[in-house]
Amino acid sequence: MLHLAGHLPMSSRIATLALMTLLGVGLPAQAENLAHIQQLLSTRQCQNCDLSDAGLVYANLERADLTRANLNRANLNRANLSYANLQGANLAGARLSSANLSGADLRGADLRGADLREAFLTDVKLEGANLQGANLLGAVGVPTDLLTPEQLYIWGLTESQRGNLSGAIAYLNQSIERRPDFAHAYLARGIVRFQMQDAVTALSDAQQAQQLYQAQGNAQGQQASMQFIEGVEQYQAAAERADRRANRGVSAGDRFIHFLGGLVGLMLRFVL
């Protein structure tokens, strides 16, 4: 193995490290790792390389051959890995947020716990890949068979907490499409719809959730959905009274704000 850093003059080593910093390349602990990074950046050929913990942010690795490479915990955020060969690569814990993996070959790759948020996965090959615990929130082109109703439900809750209510509804819709008896998703969608001040459809979703919870013998879920239904009905009644008797008692707007305050806790009660 070539210990490149040890054989370069001091001035050359400083220049190399400066260049790596500009490229967003982290400084590995071992010279072998550094040599592999330099090999990858210069040739895009690095089969079986040790690139663990490497910093490759924004790196252009289009069509790179990284077959069976060790990229454990590597930082590849926003890297271009389109059409790269990553068969059998170790990407466990790797950071790939907003990375371009379009057309990449990830067959048999280890992606456990990888951060793939908002990554581009169009036409990616994932047969035999291990995606346990991977974060695919907002990823583009995710193969539909990878997404479970439970994962889509969690994404819906996440988007709701971020204030992206329309995005939350989209994920919850998909969750319910894949699992029509998913009571949690109906109740969450009802809550989000109420946050969007659509009380009518919010009630419909909550009533559907209550029926499903009852059929499934879920007493906690049934109680939560009943509390939500009662809250929506009380809000509607208060709004009607406010229309008839302006400036008397607590306004409907105040009641709405107060009731919204308890909704997040209600949703989080059913995080899987």
N, C-alpha and C positions, 0 to 999 in steps of 0.2 A: 504494500500500500504506500502511495506517495504522500509523505508528510510535507505538503507544499509550503505551509506557513513557516515551517522550521528551516527551509532551505532558501527562502527569499531574503534579500537584504531588508534591513529595517525600513528603509524608505518605501520599498515596494510593498512590504506588508501593510504599512500604514495606508498606502494608496488603495490596496485591495480592500481593506476593511472600510475605508471611506466610500468606495464604490458600492460595496454591499449595503452600507447604510442608506445610500441614495436609492438603491433598488428596493429597499424595504426588507432586505435579507437579514435575519437575526444572526447572532454570533453563537455558533454551537460550541459545546464544551470540548469536543475532540477534533484534532486535525483531520482525521478520516472523514468526519462529517462535513467539515469545511471543504475538503477536496471534492466530495460528492456534490455539494451545492454548486461549486464552480464548474464541475463537469456538466451538471444539469443545465445551468444557465448558458453555457457555451455550445453544447451539442444537442441538448434536449434528449439525450440518450442516457438513461441512468437505471437500468434494470438491476434489481436487488440492492439498490443503494440504501445507505443509512441516512435518512433525512429527518430523523426524529427530532422534534422541537424546533425544526428549522423555520426561519421567518421568510416567507415567500409572498408577502403581500404585493398585489398588483403584478406579480411575475407573469410574463408572457410565455406560457408553456403549451401553446397550441400544438397538437399532434405529438407531444412528448411521449417517449416510451419509458414508463415508470412501472413496468411489470414487476410485481412482487416487491416493490420498494417499501421501505419502512418510513412512513410519514406520520407515525404516531405523534399526536399532539402538535403537528406542524401548523403554522399559521399561513393559510392560503386564502385569506379573505380577499375577495375581488380579483383573484388570479384568473387568468385565461387558460383553462384546461380543456378547451373544446377539442373533441376528437382525440384526446389523449388516451393512451393505453395504460390503464390502471388495474389490469387484471391481477387479482390476488394481492393487491396492495394493502398494507396496514394503515388505515386512515382512522383508527380508533381515537376519538377525542380531538380529531383535526378540526380546525376552524376554516370553514368554507363559505362563510356568509357572503352572499352576493357574487360568489364565484361563477364563472361560466363553464359549466360541465356539459354543454350541449354536444350530443353525439359521442360522449366519452364512454369507454369500455370499462365498466366497474364490476364485471362478472367475478364473483367470488371474493370481492373486496370486503375488508372488515371496516365497517362504518359505525361501529357501536359508539354511541354518545357523540357523534360528529355534529357540528353546528352547520346546518345546511339552510339556514334561514335566508329566504329570498334568493337562493341560488337558481341558476338556469339549468334545468334538467331535461330539456326537450330531446327526445330520441336517445336518451341515455340507456345503456345496457346494464341491467342490475340483477340478472339471473344469478342466484346463489349468493348474493351479497347479504351481509348481516347488518341490518339497520336498527337493531335494538337500541332504543333510547335516543335515536337521532332526532334532531330538531329540524323539521321540515316546514316550519311556519312560513307561509308566504312564498314558498318555492314555486317556481314557474315550470310547468310541464311535468309535474310529478305523476308517474304512472298511477292510474286510478286504483289498481289493485293493492297499492302500498298503503292507502289511507283507510283507516278503520273509522267507523262511526264515532267511537270514543275519542279518537284523535281529533276529528273534525269538531266535535263538541268542545274539547279543550281549546281549540283554536278560536272557536266562537266566543268563549268566555274571555280569552286573552284580548281579542279585538274589541270586545265590549269595554273592558277595563281601560283600553287605550283610547276610548272615545270614538272608535270607528264602528258605529252602530250598523251601517249598511254592510260592512264587511263581516260583522258578527252574524247578521241575518243570513248572508250567503253561505257561510260555513255551517250554520245550524240547519239550513235547508238541505244541504248535502248530507248531513248526518242523519236527518230524518228520512231522506230518500233511501239511504242504505239500510236503515233500521227503523221501519215504521212504528215499532212499539217502544221506541227509546223515549221514555217518559221525561228523563232529565232534559233532553234536547227540546221537547215541547215546552216545558216550564221555562227554560232559559230563553227560548224564542219569545214566549209571552212577555217575559220581563223586559227584554230588549225592545219589543214592540211598544210596551207601555212607556219606556224611556223615550221612544220616538213619538209619544203622545197619540198612539193608535190604540185606544182602550178597547175598542170592539174586538179586533182580532187578537189582542192580548188576552182578553177573557176567553175567547174560543180556544186558544192554545192551552191556557191554564186548565180549562175544563177537560180538554183531551188528556192532559197530563194526569189530572186527578183520577179519571176513569182507568187509565193505564196503571197507575200506582195501586189502585184498589184491586184490579185484576191480578196484579203481581204480588199482592200482599205486602206492599211497602208502606208501612204505617207512617214513617217519618216523611216520606215523599207526599203521601196523601195529605198530611197535616200542613206541610209547607205550601202545597198548591191551594189548599182551602184558605190559608191565611192570605195568600196573594189575591185570590178571587174576592175575598171579603174586603181587602184593601182597595182594590180597583172599584168595587161597587160603592164603597164609602166615598171614594174620590168623585165618582160620577154623581152621587147624590149631593155631595157638597157643591159641586159645580152647578147643578141645577138650582139649588137653594140660593147660591150666590147670584145667579142670573135673576132670580125673583126678588131677592132682598139685598140689594147692594149696600156695602159698608156695615153689615151686621155680622158679628162673629169673625171666625178665621176665614180668610178668603180661600177660594179654591186653589189659587196659585200657591199659597202658603202650604196648604195640605199636600199639594202635588210635590213640592220640594221636600217636605218632611217625609212623605212616603218613599220618595226616591232614595232617601238616605239609607233605608234598610234593605234595598234591593240587592246591592252588591253582596252583602253578607248572606242573603238568601241564596244567591247563585253559588257562592263559594262553599256553601254547605254540601253541595253535590259535586265537588271536584273529585274526579276518579282517582 
